[in-house]
Every structure is written in structure tokens, then in C-alpha cells.
Amino acid sequence: MNMEERPETELISIPATPRASTPEILTPSGQRSPRPASKEAKSSTAWTPTSFISPRFLSPIGTPMKRVLINMKGYLEEVGHLTKLNPQDAWLPITESRNGNAHYAAFHNLNAGVGFQALLLPVAFAFLGWSWGILSLTIAYCWQLYTLWVLVQLHEAVPGKRYNRYVELAQAAFGERLGVWLALFPTVYLSAGTATALILIGGETMKMFFQIVCGPLCTSNPLTTVEWYLVFTSLCIVLSQLPNLNSIAGLSLIGAVTAITYSTMVWVLSVSQQRPPSISYEPLQLPSSAANVFSVMNALGIIAFAFRGHNLAMEIQATMPSTFKHPAHVPMWRGAKVAYVFIAMCLFPVAIGGFWAYGNLMPSGGMLSALFAFHSHDIPRGLLALTFLLVVFNCLSSFQIYSMPVFDSFEASYTSRTNRPCSIWVRSGFRVFYGFVNFFIGVALPFLSSLAGLLGGLTLPVTFAYPCFMWVLIKKPTKYSFNWYFNWILGWLGIAFSLAFSIGGIWSMVNNGLKLKFFKPS
């Protein structure tokens, strides 16, 4: 057939275009709002933009028109959307760049999942003992891995819609208002609270590193602890000028490598030294049974706090391109699996090796405090200094990824009011303001970094409970089926544990008079 015999085909054919992400729905108020799921979307045979282009539909159509429709089908499957994209998301740090991949997902998940909280696990074992400590840690690891899989699957639960932020997913499941009330506080508390704790730990670790390197030569006029906080905050603010989540992938890689390295160094250095002579592995006993119960609850809260990062799962997945043929959940889950293999290789040896080395003599500050208290004169200064330096690098990297959702919220508020992207000066101003707010909170509440049990209890629903509820409410499994019962039971158990661990954390805070520190004062 020559060109003159088929002009219609040439006029209607659709050129190939690069992949584009699936759309967002913009409400008149300017807020990102999920589209209500239709009945078709809830079934396994959900409607897609190319559902009507089936072989049965094409069979009575002539060859030229059939070619056009097949071409259209390939185009729609590649582009992945029929509705208008939300232009505001192109201006925000989370969704500004969508060229992420499985490697970036592994870096971000590992950087968010391993950190200073892992060094507190032997403290929990001191109250739980060997059996209950290992059992609790194993159950928590498997539980949070399941809920991470749930979040990854729910990112694109509705065709043509991506839930780019944890709060958006909560709104889709619980409703606009209730979703904000349930999810906003714990996610912001996790982001901002972790950033403040990182300033405290990073500043104190820099001070320790300086003391180890300089020794007696630098005692004339050393910086105070608050001044070290300020130095660390300034470094965080400089690094925070990177524009979006994908741009900090290199920092996340550095954070992941340093976390794995110092976690391994801490437990290897501890088990390679001679154990204290009065060591015991019996759980610590307190004067009253109520005190024992509360201390166990606080210890379980410390274990729960060790598994963080679920509040960033939706945001990390939002940085990846997604079409109907190539959904984002595939590279996200591939990267997450690799990350959590390394997370297990960090958490379990630190908990088991640390408890074996120090038993119930473990200081309340965790492994770094124990290493400095028991072996500061036995371990070469170079190794000790390197360990503390790696902790500083990890804290600097973790600060960036945990702060990115807060930066995104600042800029979303600005762009929705002005209907234009943030200039570089506005963006920098937001980040400088946020860094110094966390600095002043850390100076005013220097005991915040010690409240791991309370933090674990308050933020536990984000990791262990809400994903199970959201799966039932969005996916709607068959009522009274195993899937239905399993997720409801896990969700309510997570809420119950959250209340119990929070009470245990408050009791521990009051009982210790707010004097717990990650490091012994020098």
C-alpha cells in the first residue's frame, strides 16, 4: 500500500514519547488529594486506559484503523496517564526529580534505616535478657519488613494515581481530616525529632573525636558542647542546600557505608576486648514489680525505635519514574530488600555482640558510651577516633534524608500560596531556619536524644500499625478472610504496643530525672 492509499493512518499515528510519571490530582484548594477508588479499581481486573483496546474489540476493524489503535495502546501504556499532571509537584523537593532507580532506593533505605538508634539495642537486652531480647528483635524485624512491603504496594494502589507522601496515603485510607491527624504528628515528630537528636549526637561525637585526636595538647580553650552543636548544625545546613531527594543519593550512599562500617567496628572492637570481671547476663531487676514492667516496656520501645524509615518509604518511591508497563514498586522493592539485608547485618550483631561484651553493665548511652568507658585505654586512639568520625559522617547524611519531608512541606505551602516555584534564596532560607530551630530545640531539651523508648512508642504506629490498617481500607480484602484478620490484628497490636511503650518511656524518663545522656559528660 502506498502513501496515497492510507492518509488517515499517517495523520493519526502517535509518536513515541519518553516515559512520564503517573498523574496527581489537584483540587481547587491546591492540596494533593487522592481520587476516590472506583469499584473497578478494587478488583483484580481494574480498568486501565488501554482496557478497551482488546483483540475482541479490534477484530471487526480494518487493518489501517487497527494499526492506529495498536499504536495508541502502546503509547498509552508507555506514557501511563490520560489526565493532567500536577504542576506543583515539579517544584517540590520530593518529586522535583523522578529519575531514581533501585540503587538509589537501596542507598536511601539503608541510610534511613541504620543509625545511632542501633547502638542502643544492647541497652534493651540488658532489661530483656538473651531469649526475650533476640525474640523481640526478630519479630520486630519481620513485622516491619512486611509493613514496608505493604507501603511499597500501596504507592500506586489506584490506577493513574501516586501517593507521593505518607500523609497522602493516610488521607486516602482514613479520610482527609482523620488521615492528617493520625499521620502528620508522628511523621513530623520522626523527621524533626530525629534531626534534633542527630544534632545532639553529632555534636557530642565531634567533641569526643576532637578530644581523642588532640589528647592533652588541646585543653587550653576547648569548645563547649553547645558550640559543638552549633558547628554540627552549620555543616548540616551547608549540605541541606542540595535541591531534592535524588540529589542527596551520594550522601545517602556515604551514610549507608559509614553506618555499616561503624556498626561493625563497634561490636568487633567490643567482643575482641576482655569482658568486665563482674559481667552478668541476667535481666536487670528493679525494686518493684511495676518498675520492672515499665522498664521492659521501655526496652521494647527501644527495639521498636531501631526500625525507622517507614515514614520516608513513599517519598523515596516517589522519586522513581512509573508507567503502567514499568511501575515504580518493582525497583523500590528490589532496592529495599538489599537495604534490609544489610540492616539485619548491622542490628543483630550490634545487639548480640554488645550484650555479650558488657551484659547488664551496659551504660544507658549505648555502645559508644560502653566502648569509651571500658576500653578507651585499651583500643588504639586511631581506631577509636575513626569510629567516632564515621558516626559524625553518618549523622550528617541521615540529617539530610530525614529533613527532606519537612523541606517539602515548607515549599508546598509556599508554592500553593504563590503559584510559583521557590527561588534559591527562599529555599535556602527555609533550610537555614529549619536547621537553627532544631539547634535551639536541642539546646533547650538536651535529654531528647536519650528518650529512645518514648520516641519508639510515639512513632510506632507509622511503622507497625498504620500500614496494616491502610491495606485493609484501600485494598479491601475479603471480609473475614485470613488477609483481613491478619492485618486488623497486626494493626491493633501495633496501637496497643504504642500505648504501652509510650508509658514505659515516660516512666523511664521520670525515673531517671531526665539525666540520661548518650555520652558521659567530660
Long-range contacts (C-beta under 8 A, 24 or more apart in sequence): 6-64, 8-64, 8-65, 8-68, 9-64, 9-67, 9-68, 12-68, 13-68, 13-71, 14-71, 14-72, 14-75, 16-75, 16-78, 17-75, 17-78, 17-79, 19-78, 19-79, 19-80, 19-321, 19-323, 19-326, 20-79, 20-80, 20-81, 20-85, 20-321, 20-323, 21-80, 21-81, 21-85, 21-98, 21-162, 21-321, 21-322, 21-323, 22-80, 22-81, 22-156, 22-160, 22-161, 22-162, 22-322, 22-323, 23-81, 23-83, 23-84, 23-85, 23-86, 23-160, 23-161, 23-162, 24-85, 24-86, 24-89, 24-161, 24-162, 24-164, 25-83, 25-86, 25-161, 26-84, 26-86, 26-87, 26-88, 29-416, 30-88, 30-416, 30-419, 31-416, 32-86, 32-88, 32-89, 32-164, 32-165, 32-168, 33-171, 33-176, 34-158, 34-161, 34-163, 34-168, 34-169, 34-171, 34-172, 35-158, 35-160, 35-161, 37-157, 37-158, 37-474, 41-157, 41-158, 41-159, 42-475, 42-476, 46-159, 47-159, 48-159, 48-324, 49-76, 49-81, 49-82, 49-160, 49-324, 50-76, 50-77, 50-324, 76-324, 77-323, 77-324, 77-325, 78-323, 78-325, 79-323, 80-160, 80-322, 80-323, 80-324, 80-325, 81-160, 82-160, 83-160, 88-412, 88-415, 88-416, 89-164, 90-421, 91-411, 91-415, 91-420, 91-421, 91-422, 92-408, 92-411, 92-412, 92-415, 93-243, 93-244, 93-245, 93-404, 93-407, 93-408, 93-411, 94-164, 94-165, 94-244, 94-245, 94-315, 94-318, 94-319, 94-404, 94-405, 94-408, 95-164, 95-318, 95-319, 96-243, 96-244, 96-246, 97-244, 97-245, 97-246, 97-247, 97-319, 98-246, 98-318, 98-319, 98-320, 98-321, 98-322, 99-246, 99-319, 99-321, 100-245, 100-246, 100-249, 100-316, 100-319, 100-320, 100-321, 100-331, 101-320, 101-331, 101-335, 102-331, 102-332, 102-334, 102-335, 102-338, 103-249, 103-335, 104-246, 104-249, 104-252, 104-316, 104-319, 104-320, 104-335, 105-316, 105-317, 105-320, 105-331, 105-332, 105-334, 105-335, 105-336, 105-339, 106-256, 106-335, 106-336, 106-338, 106-339, 107-249, 107-252, 107-253, 107-255, 107-256, 107-335, 107-339, 108-245, 108-249, 108-252, 108-312, 108-316, 108-335, 108-401, 109-309, 109-313, 109-316, 109-335, 109-336, 109-339, 109-340, 110-252, 110-255, 110-256, 110-259, 110-260, 110-339, 110-342, 110-343, 111-251, 111-252, 111-253, 111-255, 111-256, 111-259, 111-397, 111-398, 111-401, 112-252, 112-308, 112-309, 112-312, 112-316, 112-398, 112-401, 112-402, 113-307, 113-308, 113-309, 113-339, 113-340, 113-343, 114-256, 114-259, 114-260, 114-263, 114-342, 114-343, 114-346, 114-347, 114-394, 115-198, 115-259, 115-308, 115-394, 115-395, 115-398, 116-197, 116-198, 116-201, 116-366, 116-391, 116-394, 116-395, 116-449, 116-518, 117-302, 117-305, 117-306, 117-308, 117-452, 118-259, 118-263, 118-306, 118-346, 118-347, 118-350, 118-351, 119-263, 119-266, 119-350, 119-354, 119-366, 119-367, 119-368, 120-302, 120-305, 120-306, 120-366, 120-367, 120-452, 121-302, 121-303, 121-306, 121-347, 121-350, 121-351, 121-354, 121-366, 122-350, 122-351, 122-354, 122-355, 122-358, 122-362, 122-366, 122-367, 122-370, 123-299, 123-302, 123-362, 123-363, 123-364, 123-366, 123-452, 124-299, 124-300, 124-302, 124-303, 124-351, 125-299, 125-351, 125-352, 125-354, 125-355, 125-362, 126-283, 126-284, 126-299, 126-355, 126-359, 126-360, 126-362, 127-283, 127-284, 127-295, 127-296, 127-298, 127-299, 128-283, 128-296, 128-299, 128-300, 129-281, 129-282, 129-283, 130-281, 130-355, 132-283, 133-351, 133-355, 134-351, 134-352, 136-300, 136-303, 137-303, 137-306, 137-347, 137-348, 137-351, 140-303, 140-304, 140-306, 140-307, 140-464, 141-307, 141-344, 141-347, 143-464, 143-490, 144-307, 144-310, 144-463, 144-464, 145-340, 146-490, 147-310, 147-463, 147-464, 147-467, 147-468, 147-490, 148-310, 148-313, 148-336, 148-340, 148-467, 149-333, 150-467, 150-468, 150-470, 150-471, 151-310, 151-313, 151-314, 151-467, 152-313, 152-317, 152-329, 152-332, 152-333, 152-336, 153-329, 153-471, 154-467, 154-470, 154-471, 154-474, 154-475, 155-314, 155-317, 155-318, 155-328, 155-329, 155-332, 156-322, 156-327, 156-328, 156-329, 157-474, 157-475, 158-474, 159-324, 162-318, 162-322, 162-328, 163-314, 164-314, 164-315, 164-318, 165-314, 165-315, 165-318, 165-405, 165-408, 166-310, 166-311, 166-312, 166-313, 166-314, 166-315, 166-405, 166-462, 168-314, 169-314, 169-470, 170-466, 170-470, 172-470, 172-474, 173-469, 173-470, 173-473, 173-474, 174-469, 174-470, 174-473, 182-461, 182-466, 183-462, 183-466, 186-311, 186-458, 186-459, 186-461, 186-462, 187-311, 187-405, 187-462, 188-405, 188-406, 188-409, 189-455, 189-458, 189-459, 190-308, 190-311, 190-402, 190-459, 190-462, 191-311, 191-402, 191-403, 191-405, 191-406, 192-406, 192-438, 193-448, 193-455, 193-459, 194-308, 194-398, 194-402, 195-236, 195-399, 195-402, 195-403, 195-406, 195-434, 195-438, 196-438, 196-441, 196-442, 196-445, 196-448, 196-449, 197-442, 197-448, 197-449, 197-455, 198-236, 198-395, 198-398, 198-399, 198-402, 199-229, 199-232, 199-233, 199-236, 199-399, 199-438, 199-439, 199-442, 200-229, 200-442, 200-446, 200-448, 200-449, 200-518, 201-391, 201-395, 201-449, 201-518, 202-232, 202-236, 202-391, 202-392, 202-395, 202-396, 202-399, 203-228, 203-229, 203-230, 203-231, 203-232, 203-233, 203-442, 204-228, 204-518, 204-519, 205-368, 205-388, 205-391, 205-392, 205-395, 205-519, 206-231, 206-232, 206-388, 206-392, 207-522, 208-368, 208-372, 208-388, 208-519, 208-522, 209-385, 209-388, 209-389, 209-392, 211-522, 212-381, 212-384, 212-385, 212-388, 213-381, 213-385, 215-381, 226-443, 229-439, 229-442, 229-443, 230-439, 232-392, 232-395, 232-396, 233-435, 233-436, 233-438, 233-439, 235-396, 236-396, 236-399, 236-400, 236-403, 236-435, 237-431, 237-432, 237-435, 237-436, 239-396, 239-399, 239-400, 240-399, 240-400, 240-403, 240-407, 240-431, 240-434, 240-435, 241-427, 241-428, 241-431, 242-400, 243-427, 244-319, 244-404, 245-315, 245-316, 245-318, 245-319, 245-401, 245-404, 246-319, 248-397, 248-400, 248-401, 248-404, 251-396, 251-397, 251-400, 251-401, 252-397, 252-400, 252-401, 254-393, 254-397, 255-393, 255-394, 255-396, 255-397, 255-398, 255-401, 256-339, 256-342, 256-397, 258-390, 258-391, 258-393, 258-394, 258-397, 259-346, 259-394, 260-342, 260-345, 260-346, 261-390, 262-387, 262-390, 262-391, 262-394, 263-346, 263-347, 263-349, 263-350, 264-346, 264-349, 265-383, 265-386, 265-387, 265-390, 266-350, 266-354, 266-367, 266-368, 266-371, 266-387, 267-349, 267-350, 267-353, 267-354, 267-357, 267-367, 268-353, 269-371, 269-375, 269-379, 269-383, 269-387, 270-353, 270-354, 270-357, 270-358, 270-367, 270-370, 270-371, 270-375, 271-353, 271-356, 271-357, 273-357, 273-374, 273-375, 273-378, 273-379, 274-378, 275-356, 275-357, 275-358, 275-359, 276-358, 276-359, 276-361, 276-374, 278-361, 279-358, 279-359, 279-360, 279-361, 280-359, 280-360, 280-361, 281-355, 281-359, 281-360, 282-360, 283-360, 284-360, 291-507, 291-511, 293-504, 294-503, 294-504, 294-507, 294-508, 294-511, 295-504, 295-507, 295-508, 296-504, 297-453, 297-500, 297-501, 297-503, 297-504, 297-505, 297-507, 298-453, 298-454, 298-501, 298-504, 298-505, 298-507, 298-508, 299-453, 299-504, 300-453, 300-456, 300-497, 300-500, 300-501, 300-504, 301-452, 301-453, 301-454, 301-455, 301-456, 301-457, 301-460, 301-501, 301-502, 301-504, 301-505, 302-452, 302-453, 302-456, 303-456, 304-456, 304-457, 304-460, 304-463, 304-464, 304-497, 304-501, 305-452, 305-453, 305-455, 305-456, 305-459, 306-347, 306-456, 307-463, 308-459, 308-463, 310-462, 310-463, 310-467, 311-405, 311-459, 311-462, 311-463, 312-401, 312-402, 312-404, 312-405, 315-404, 315-405, 315-408, 363-520, 364-450, 364-512, 364-516, 364-517, 365-450, 365-516, 365-517, 365-518, 365-519, 365-520, 366-518, 368-518, 368-519, 369-518, 369-519, 369-520, 372-519, 372-520, 373-520, 403-431, 403-434, 406-434, 407-431, 407-434, 410-434, 446-517, 447-509, 447-514, 447-515, 447-516, 447-517, 449-517, 449-518, 450-509, 450-516, 450-517, 450-518, 451-505, 451-509, 451-516, 452-505, 453-501, 453-504, 453-505, 453-508, 454-501, 454-502, 454-505, 454-506, 454-508, 454-509, 455-505, 456-501, 456-505, 457-497, 457-498, 457-499, 457-500, 457-501, 457-502, 457-503, 457-504, 457-505, 458-498, 458-502, 458-505, 460-494, 460-497, 460-498, 460-501, 461-494, 461-495, 461-498, 463-494, 464-490, 464-493, 464-494, 464-497, 464-498, 465-490, 465-491, 465-492, 465-493, 465-494, 465-495, 465-498, 466-491, 466-494, 468-494
